[in-house]
Amino acid sequence: MSRQPQDPAQPQVFGLHHAAFRCRDAEETSAFYDGILGFPLVQALEIDRHPTTGAPVHYMHIFFDIGSHDPAAPNYIAFFEVHDHPGDAFEFKTQWGMDLHFAMGVRDHADLARWKKRLVARGVKVEGPIDHGMCTSIYFHDPNGYRLEFAAQNDAEHATFDGNKRQAHAALSRWSGWKADRVSRAAPHQGA
C-alpha cells in the first residue's frame, strides 16, 4: 500500500506491528531470537485469560524487536507458549517455506552475507543466498520449526520488484486462468 490507501476514506495502515506464532518453549525461543539473532526481548507477559473470549488459559507471550525502517516504530515477532492446554493439537514441525515463512529485510547484500556468516558460526543451518530476481535471500529455521528469511535488494532487484508491482493484477489473472483450466480438465476424471 506504500503509505497511502487506494481509498482515501480508508484509515491509513502503517505496516507490520507484530506477527505472532506458537512456540514450544519460551526460554528456548528467547535463546534463539535474543541470543543468536540479537533481537532484543522487549515483552514477556504471563497471562491467564484468553484475550478475546476470557476463557481461562495460562500462557507466556513474548515479543522481540526485529527493527524497522522507522526507529520510532519498531516491528516485532511474538510467540505464545501455551503450556498444559487440554485438547491442544498444535503440531510443531519444520515448515516448508511455501507453507509458512517469515521474511525480514536487511540493508544490502553485504549485510546478507554477514548474517549468513553469523548464523553459521552459531550452528544454524542456512540455505542460500538465493537470487529470486526481485530480491536475494537466505533461509533458516528457528527451534520451533518456523522458516525464517533475511532478504536484501540491490538497485536491479528494486527495479524488478517495482516492475512486477505494475504487472501484479495481470499476473494473478493469468494464474487464475491457468488454474481454472487445470481444474476443468481434471474434473471429468475425478469420478472415474
Accessible surface in RSA format (square Angstrom, percent):
REM  Atomic radii and reference values for relative SASA: ProtOr
REM  Chains: A
REM  Algorithm: Lee & Richards
REM  Probe-radius: 1.40
REM  Slices: 20
REM RES _ NUM      All-atoms   Total-Side   Main-Chain    Non-polar    All polar
REM                ABS   REL    ABS   REL    ABS   REL    ABS   REL    ABS   REL
RES MET A   1   114.86  59.5  47.32  31.3  67.54 160.8  52.42  44.6  62.45  82.7
RES SER A   2    90.12  76.2  59.75  79.7  30.37  70.0  45.03  95.9  45.09  63.2
RES ARG A   3   180.50  75.8 172.08  87.7   8.42  20.0  58.59  80.1 121.91  73.9
RES GLN A   4   123.18  68.9 114.17  83.4   9.01  21.4  54.45 115.9  68.73  52.1
RES PRO A   5    17.84  13.0   6.19   5.6  11.65  42.3   6.19   5.1  11.65  72.4
RES GLN A   6   177.94  99.5 144.02 105.3  33.91  80.7  61.15 130.2 116.79  88.6
RES ASP A   7    75.94  53.2  71.90  71.6   4.05   9.6  28.93  68.1  47.01  46.9
RES PRO A   8   130.06  94.8  97.86  89.2  32.20 117.1 104.92  86.6  25.14 156.2
RES ALA A   9    92.56  85.1  55.96  86.4  36.59  83.2  68.01  95.8  24.55  65.0
RES GLN A  10    72.32  40.4  61.82  45.2  10.50  25.0  24.52  52.2  47.79  36.2
RES PRO A  11   111.40  81.2  98.01  89.3  13.39  48.7 110.23  91.0   1.17   7.3
RES GLN A  12    68.58  38.4  46.11  33.7  22.47  53.5  14.06  29.9  54.52  41.4
RES VAL A  13    83.65  55.0  74.64  67.6   9.01  21.7  77.68  67.5   5.97  16.2
RES PHE A  14   168.53  84.3 133.52  82.7  35.01  91.1 141.43  85.7  27.10  77.6
RES GLY A  15    57.94  71.5   0.00   N/A  57.94  71.5  38.23 104.9  19.71  44.1
RES LEU A  16    79.64  44.4  60.22  43.1  19.42  48.8  67.08  47.1  12.56  33.8
RES HIS A  17   112.06  61.2 105.18  73.1   6.88  17.6  83.44  86.0  28.62  33.3
RES HIS A  18    72.61  39.7  54.57  37.9  18.05  46.2  37.19  38.3  35.43  41.2
RES ALA A  19    22.33  20.5  16.22  25.0   6.11  13.9  22.33  31.4   0.00   0.0
RES ALA A  20    41.25  37.9  12.10  18.7  29.16  66.3  12.10  17.0  29.16  77.2
RES PHE A  21    36.29  18.2  29.32  18.2   6.98  18.2  36.29  22.0   0.00   0.0
RES ARG A  22    50.38  21.2  48.26  24.6   2.12   5.1  21.63  29.6  28.75  17.4
RES CYS A  23     2.82   2.1   0.00   0.0   2.82   6.6   0.00   0.0   2.82   3.0
RES ARG A  24   113.08  47.5  91.61  46.7  21.48  51.1  48.20  65.9  64.88  39.3
RES ASP A  25    57.21  40.1  57.21  56.9   0.00   0.0  15.24  35.9  41.97  41.9
RES ALA A  26    13.16  12.1  12.31  19.0   0.86   1.9  12.56  17.7   0.61   1.6
RES GLU A  27   137.13  78.7 132.80 100.5   4.33  10.3  57.53 111.3  79.59  65.0
RES GLU A  28    74.39  42.7  65.87  49.8   8.52  20.3  32.35  62.6  42.04  34.3
RES THR A  29     0.00   0.0   0.00   0.0   0.00   0.0   0.00   0.0   0.00   0.0
RES SER A  30    16.46  13.9  16.16  21.6   0.30   0.7   6.51  13.9   9.95  13.9
RES ALA A  31    62.16  57.2  48.40  74.7  13.76  31.3  58.48  82.4   3.68   9.7
RES PHE A  32    12.38   6.2  11.27   7.0   1.11   2.9  12.03   7.3   0.35   1.0
RES TYR A  33     0.25   0.1   0.25   0.1   0.00   0.0   0.06   0.0   0.19   0.2
RES ASP A  34    57.39  40.2  50.77  50.5   6.62  15.6   6.16  14.5  51.22  51.1
RES GLY A  35    50.38  62.1   0.00   N/A  50.38  62.1  32.01  87.9  18.37  41.1
RES ILE A  36    43.38  24.7  43.23  32.2   0.14   0.3  43.38  31.2   0.00   0.0
RES LEU A  37     3.76   2.1   0.00   0.0   3.76   9.5   0.00   0.0   3.76  10.1
RES GLY A  38    39.52  48.7   0.00   N/A  39.52  48.7  17.18  47.2  22.33  50.0
RES PHE A  39    18.30   9.2  18.30  11.3   0.00   0.0  18.30  11.1   0.00   0.0
RES PRO A  40    69.81  50.9  67.29  61.3   2.51   9.1  69.81  57.6   0.00   0.0
RES LEU A  41    70.41  39.2  45.56  32.6  24.85  62.5  45.56  32.0  24.85  66.9
RES VAL A  42    62.40  41.1  36.63  33.2  25.76  62.1  44.88  39.0  17.51  47.5
RES GLN A  43    83.97  47.0  77.84  56.9   6.12  14.6  21.11  44.9  62.86  47.7
RES ALA A  44    58.23  53.5  29.68  45.8  28.55  64.9  29.68  41.8  28.55  75.6
RES LEU A  45    71.36  39.7  68.34  48.9   3.03   7.6  71.36  50.1   0.00   0.0
RES GLU A  46   121.15  69.6  89.27  67.5  31.88  75.9  28.79  55.7  92.36  75.4
RES ILE A  47    50.96  29.0  46.94  35.0   4.02   9.7  50.96  36.7   0.00   0.0
RES ASP A  48    94.25  66.0  88.91  88.5   5.34  12.6  24.34  57.3  69.91  69.7
RES ARG A  49   125.34  52.6 124.18  63.3   1.17   2.8  40.20  54.9  85.14  51.6
RES HIS A  50    71.69  39.2  69.46  48.3   2.23   5.7  40.22  41.5  31.47  36.6
RES PRO A  51   102.73  74.9  60.78  55.4  41.95 152.5  71.60  59.1  31.13 193.5
RES THR A  52   119.27  84.8  82.14  83.3  37.12  88.5  78.15 105.0  41.12  62.2
RES THR A  53   101.04  71.9  63.20  64.1  37.84  90.2  69.28  93.1  31.76  48.0
RES GLY A  54    35.69  44.0   0.00   N/A  35.69  44.0  26.59  73.0   9.10  20.4
RES ALA A  55    48.78  44.8  42.34  65.3   6.43  14.6  48.69  68.6   0.09   0.2
RES PRO A  56   103.99  75.8  85.89  78.3  18.10  65.8  86.24  71.2  17.76 110.4
RES VAL A  57    22.25  14.6  14.23  12.9   8.03  19.3  21.21  18.4   1.04   2.8
RES HIS A  58   106.88  58.4  98.17  68.2   8.71  22.3  66.42  68.5  40.46  47.1
RES TYR A  59    15.69   7.3  10.37   5.9   5.31  13.8  12.71   9.6   2.98   3.7
RES MET A  60    53.98  28.0  52.63  34.8   1.35   3.2  52.11  44.3   1.86   2.5
RES HIS A  61    18.39  10.0  18.39  12.8   0.00   0.0  10.93  11.3   7.46   8.7
RES ILE A  62     5.37   3.1   5.37   4.0   0.00   0.0   5.37   3.9   0.00   0.0
RES PHE A  63    21.51  10.8  21.51  13.3   0.00   0.0  21.51  13.0   0.00   0.0
RES PHE A  64     0.00   0.0   0.00   0.0   0.00   0.0   0.00   0.0   0.00   0.0
RES ASP A  65    35.67  25.0  33.20  33.0   2.47   5.8   2.46   5.8  33.20  33.1
RES ILE A  66    30.86  17.6   9.03   6.7  21.83  52.6  10.64   7.7  20.23  54.9
RES GLY A  67    34.52  42.6   0.00   N/A  34.52  42.6  31.24  85.7   3.28   7.3
RES SER A  68    46.33  39.2   4.92   6.6  41.41  95.4  16.21  34.5  30.12  42.2
RES HIS A  69   191.83 104.8 157.00 109.1  34.82  89.1 109.06 112.4  82.77  96.3
RES ASP A  70    72.95  51.1  70.82  70.5   2.13   5.0  28.50  67.1  44.45  44.3
RES PRO A  71   126.71  92.3  98.73  90.0  27.98 101.7 108.03  89.2  18.68 116.1
RES ALA A  72    93.44  85.9  54.86  84.7  38.58  87.8  65.82  92.7  27.62  73.2
RES ALA A  73    55.29  50.8  46.39  71.6   8.91  20.3  51.80  73.0   3.49   9.2
RES PRO A  74    39.05  28.5  33.59  30.6   5.47  19.9  33.97  28.0   5.08  31.6
RES ASN A  75    29.64  20.4  29.64  28.6   0.00   0.0   0.53   1.3  29.11  28.1
RES TYR A  76    39.44  18.4  39.44  22.4   0.00   0.0  11.27   8.5  28.16  34.7
RES ILE A  77     1.25   0.7   1.25   0.9   0.00   0.0   1.25   0.9   0.00   0.0
RES ALA A  78     0.00   0.0   0.00   0.0   0.00   0.0   0.00   0.0   0.00   0.0
RES PHE A  79     0.68   0.3   0.68   0.4   0.00   0.0   0.68   0.4   0.00   0.0
RES PHE A  80    56.30  28.2  56.30  34.9   0.00   0.0  56.30  34.1   0.00   0.0
RES GLU A  81    32.44  18.6  30.35  23.0   2.09   5.0   6.41  12.4  26.03  21.3
RES VAL A  82    31.03  20.4  17.12  15.5  13.91  33.5  17.12  14.9  13.91  37.7
RES HIS A  83   124.19  67.9 112.26  78.0  11.94  30.5  82.43  84.9  41.77  48.6
RES ASP A  84   123.59  86.6  85.88  85.5  37.71  89.2  41.51  97.7  82.08  81.9
RES HIS A  85    78.82  43.1  64.60  44.9  14.22  36.4  43.72  45.1  35.10  40.8
RES PRO A  86   116.72  85.1  94.01  85.7  22.71  82.5 106.22  87.7  10.50  65.2
RES GLY A  87    84.51 104.2   0.00   N/A  84.51 104.2  45.65 125.3  38.86  87.0
RES ASP A  88    57.14  40.0  23.10  23.0  34.04  80.5  15.38  36.2  41.76  41.6
RES ALA A  89    96.18  88.4  62.83  97.0  33.35  75.9  73.65 103.7  22.53  59.7
RES PHE A  90    91.07  45.6  60.58  37.5  30.48  79.3  67.94  41.2  23.12  66.2
RES GLU A  91   116.91  67.1 102.37  77.4  14.54  34.6  40.64  78.6  76.27  62.3
RES PHE A  92    51.34  25.7  28.57  17.7  22.77  59.2  29.98  18.2  21.36  61.1
RES LYS A  93   102.00  49.8  92.46  56.7   9.54  22.7  53.12  47.8  48.88  52.1
RES THR A  94    97.42  69.3  74.74  75.8  22.68  54.0  41.53  55.8  55.89  84.5
RES GLN A  95    25.78  14.4  22.99  16.8   2.79   6.7   0.67   1.4  25.11  19.0
RES TRP A  96   158.63  63.7 149.09  72.2   9.54  22.4 128.48  68.5  30.15  48.9
RES GLY A  97    14.73  18.2   0.00   N/A  14.73  18.2  10.65  29.2   4.09   9.2
RES MET A  98   161.54  83.7 125.87  83.3  35.67  84.9 106.75  90.8  54.79  72.6
RES ASP A  99    91.94  64.4  58.44  58.2  33.51  79.2  17.95  42.3  73.99  73.8
RES LEU A 100    59.13  32.9  52.14  37.3   6.99  17.6  59.13  41.5   0.00   0.0
RES HIS A 101    83.73  45.8  56.07  39.0  27.67  70.8  40.73  42.0  43.00  50.0
RES PHE A 102    24.15  12.1  22.34  13.8   1.82   4.7  23.92  14.5   0.23   0.7
RES ALA A 103    55.06  50.6  27.52  42.5  27.53  62.6  27.73  39.1  27.33  72.4
RES MET A 104    14.29   7.4   8.59   5.7   5.69  13.6  14.07  12.0   0.22   0.3
RES GLY A 105    70.34  86.7   0.00   N/A  70.34  86.7  30.09  82.6  40.25  90.1
RES VAL A 106    28.43  18.7   9.15   8.3  19.28  46.4  17.82  15.5  10.60  28.8
RES ARG A 107   198.26  83.2 163.25  83.2  35.01  83.4  65.77  89.9 132.49  80.3
RES ASP A 108    51.42  36.0  51.42  51.2   0.00   0.0  24.74  58.2  26.67  26.6
RES HIS A 109    63.70  34.8  57.78  40.2   5.92  15.1  38.87  40.1  24.83  28.9
RES ALA A 110    51.98  47.8  39.30  60.7  12.67  28.8  47.48  66.9   4.49  11.9
RES ASP A 111    21.26  14.9  21.14  21.0   0.12   0.3   4.64  10.9  16.61  16.6
RES LEU A 112     4.18   2.3   4.14   3.0   0.04   0.1   4.18   2.9   0.00   0.0
RES ALA A 113    64.54  59.3  51.81  80.0  12.73  29.0  59.35  83.6   5.19  13.8
RES ARG A 114   142.45  59.8 136.20  69.4   6.25  14.9  72.20  98.7  70.25  42.6
RES TRP A 115    47.80  19.2  46.29  22.4   1.51   3.5  30.79  16.4  17.01  27.6
RES LYS A 116    63.85  31.1  63.85  39.2   0.00   0.0  34.25  30.8  29.60  31.5
RES LYS A 117   159.43  77.8 151.26  92.8   8.17  19.5 100.90  90.8  58.53  62.3
RES ARG A 118    78.10  32.8  72.24  36.8   5.86  14.0  27.21  37.2  50.89  30.8
RES LEU A 119     0.00   0.0   0.00   0.0   0.00   0.0   0.00   0.0   0.00   0.0
RES VAL A 120    81.98  53.9  71.32  64.6  10.66  25.7  71.61  62.2  10.37  28.1
RES ALA A 121    82.49  75.9  39.84  61.5  42.65  97.0  51.74  72.9  30.76  81.5
RES ARG A 122   108.19  45.4  82.35  42.0  25.85  61.5  29.14  39.8  79.05  47.9
RES GLY A 123    72.41  89.3   0.00   N/A  72.41  89.3  38.42 105.4  33.99  76.1
RES VAL A 124    17.50  11.5  10.34   9.4   7.16  17.3  14.73  12.8   2.78   7.5
RES LYS A 125   172.52  84.2 153.59  94.2  18.93  45.1 108.47  97.6  64.05  68.2
RES VAL A 126    20.05  13.2   0.00   0.0  20.05  48.3   0.00   0.0  20.05  54.4
RES GLU A 127    71.38  41.0  66.70  50.5   4.68  11.1  25.74  49.8  45.64  37.3
RES GLY A 128    20.54  25.3   0.00   N/A  20.54  25.3   6.97  19.1  13.58  30.4
RES PRO A 129    85.52  62.3  62.63  57.1  22.89  83.2  62.79  51.8  22.73 141.3
RES ILE A 130    68.82  39.2  65.75  49.0   3.07   7.4  68.82  49.6   0.00   0.0
RES ASP A 131   107.83  75.5  78.83  78.5  29.00  68.6  31.21  73.5  76.62  76.4
RES HIS A 132    77.61  42.4  47.14  32.8  30.47  77.9  35.71  36.8  41.90  48.8
RES GLY A 133    36.60  45.1   0.00   N/A  36.60  45.1  30.77  84.4   5.83  13.1
RES MET A 134    66.06  34.2  65.80  43.6   0.26   0.6  64.08  54.5   1.98   2.6
RES CYS A 135    11.47   8.7  11.47  12.8   0.00   0.0   3.69   9.3   7.78   8.4
RES THR A 136    11.02   7.8  11.02  11.2   0.00   0.0   8.90  12.0   2.12   3.2
RES SER A 137     0.00   0.0   0.00   0.0   0.00   0.0   0.00   0.0   0.00   0.0
RES ILE A 138     1.00   0.6   1.00   0.7   0.00   0.0   1.00   0.7   0.00   0.0
RES TYR A 139    19.72   9.2  19.69  11.2   0.03   0.1   8.51   6.4  11.21  13.8
RES PHE A 140     1.94   1.0   0.00   0.0   1.94   5.1   1.94   1.2   0.00   0.0
RES HIS A 141    52.89  28.9  41.09  28.6  11.80  30.2  27.34  28.2  25.55  29.7
RES ASP A 142     7.61   5.3   0.00   0.0   7.61  18.0   0.83   1.9   6.78   6.8
RES PRO A 143    36.35  26.5  16.31  14.9  20.04  72.8  30.35  25.1   6.00  37.3
RES ASN A 144     1.39   1.0   0.00   0.0   1.39   3.3   0.00   0.0   1.39   1.3
RES GLY A 145     5.35   6.6   0.00   N/A   5.35   6.6   5.02  13.8   0.33   0.7
RES TYR A 146    13.95   6.5  13.95   7.9   0.00   0.0  12.30   9.2   1.64   2.0
RES ARG A 147    32.04  13.5  31.86  16.2   0.18   0.4   1.63   2.2  30.41  18.4
RES LEU A 148     0.61   0.3   0.61   0.4   0.00   0.0   0.61   0.4   0.00   0.0
RES GLU A 149    10.02   5.8  10.02   7.6   0.00   0.0   0.00   0.0  10.02   8.2
RES PHE A 150     3.60   1.8   3.60   2.2   0.00   0.0   3.60   2.2   0.00   0.0
RES ALA A 151    17.98  16.5  15.64  24.1   2.34   5.3  15.80  22.3   2.18   5.8
RES ALA A 152     2.09   1.9   0.00   0.0   2.09   4.7   2.09   2.9   0.00   0.0
RES GLN A 153    47.68  26.7  34.96  25.6  12.72  30.3  11.17  23.8  36.51  27.7
RES ASN A 154    68.24  47.1  59.73  57.7   8.51  20.5  33.85  81.5  34.40  33.2
RES ASP A 155   126.82  88.8 118.02 117.5   8.80  20.8  38.81  91.3  88.01  87.8
RES ALA A 156    70.26  64.6  59.21  91.4  11.06  25.2  67.43  95.0   2.83   7.5
RES GLU A 157     9.62   5.5   9.46   7.2   0.16   0.4   6.77  13.1   2.85   2.3
RES HIS A 158    90.72  49.6  90.68  63.0   0.03   0.1  55.66  57.4  35.06  40.8
RES ALA A 159    63.94  58.8  51.04  78.8  12.90  29.3  57.50  81.0   6.44  17.1
RES THR A 160    59.91  42.6  50.64  51.3   9.27  22.1  34.42  46.2  25.50  38.5
RES PHE A 161    85.19  42.6  84.83  52.5   0.36   0.9  84.83  51.4   0.36   1.0
RES ASP A 162    59.29  41.5  58.61  58.3   0.67   1.6  13.56  31.9  45.72  45.6
RES GLY A 163    19.70  24.3   0.00   N/A  19.70  24.3  17.60  48.3   2.11   4.7
RES ASN A 164    76.84  53.0  72.27  69.8   4.57  11.0  23.61  56.8  53.23  51.4
RES LYS A 165   113.41  55.3  93.74  57.5  19.66  46.8  63.21  56.9  50.20  53.5
RES ARG A 166   181.43  76.2 145.53  74.2  35.90  85.5  74.07 101.2 107.36  65.1
RES GLN A 167   103.68  58.0 102.89  75.2   0.79   1.9  35.90  76.4  67.78  51.4
RES ALA A 168    53.12  48.8  43.27  66.8   9.85  22.4  49.06  69.1   4.06  10.7
RES HIS A 169   155.23  84.8 147.94 102.8   7.29  18.7 107.67 111.0  47.57  55.3
RES ALA A 170    46.56  42.8  36.14  55.8  10.42  23.7  43.22  60.9   3.34   8.8
RES ALA A 171    42.61  39.2  37.18  57.4   5.42  12.3  37.81  53.3   4.80  12.7
RES LEU A 172   111.59  62.1 107.32  76.8   4.27  10.7 110.92  77.9   0.67   1.8
RES SER A 173    76.17  64.4  62.92  84.0  13.25  30.5  30.96  65.9  45.21  63.3
RES ARG A 174   156.15  65.6 142.93  72.9  13.22  31.5  82.75 113.1  73.40  44.5
RES TRP A 175   134.53  54.0 129.47  62.7   5.06  11.9 119.98  64.0  14.56  23.6
RES SER A 176    51.26  43.3  47.68  63.6   3.58   8.2  31.07  66.2  20.20  28.3
RES GLY A 177    41.95  51.7   0.00   N/A  41.95  51.7  35.59  97.7   6.36  14.2
RES TRP A 178   121.02  48.6 112.37  54.4   8.65  20.3  96.38  51.4  24.64  40.0
RES LYS A 179   103.36  50.4 103.36  63.4   0.00   0.0  52.43  47.2  50.93  54.3
RES ALA A 180    60.77  55.9  50.87  78.5   9.89  22.5  57.43  80.9   3.33   8.8
RES ASP A 181    68.78  48.2  63.54  63.2   5.24  12.4  22.36  52.6  46.42  46.3
RES ARG A 182   128.14  53.8 123.00  62.7   5.14  12.2  14.03  19.2 114.11  69.2
RES VAL A 183    92.53  60.9  89.08  80.6   3.45   8.3  92.53  80.4   0.00   0.0
RES SER A 184    68.19  57.6  53.82  71.8  14.37  33.1  47.60 101.4  20.60  28.9
RES ARG A 185   147.28  61.8 137.56  70.1   9.72  23.1  71.19  97.3  76.09  46.1
RES ALA A 186    45.47  41.8  39.60  61.1   5.87  13.3  44.69  62.9   0.78   2.1
RES ALA A 187    51.96  47.8  40.77  62.9  11.19  25.5  41.02  57.8  10.93  29.0
RES PRO A 188    98.92  72.1  65.64  59.8  33.28 121.0  79.26  65.4  19.65 122.1
RES HIS A 189   136.02  74.3 123.53  85.9  12.49  31.9  80.07  82.5  55.95  65.1
RES GLN A 190   141.09  78.9 106.41  77.8  34.69  82.6  42.20  89.8  98.89  75.0
RES GLY A 191    79.64  98.2   0.00   N/A  79.64  98.2  43.57 119.6  36.07  80.8
RES ALA A 192   122.62 112.7  49.91  77.0  72.72 165.4  86.74 122.2  35.88  95.1
END  Absolute sums over single chains surface
CHAIN  1 A    12939.1      10098.6       2840.5       7647.8       5291.3
END  Absolute sums over all chains
TOTAL         12939.1      10098.6       2840.5       7647.8       5291.3
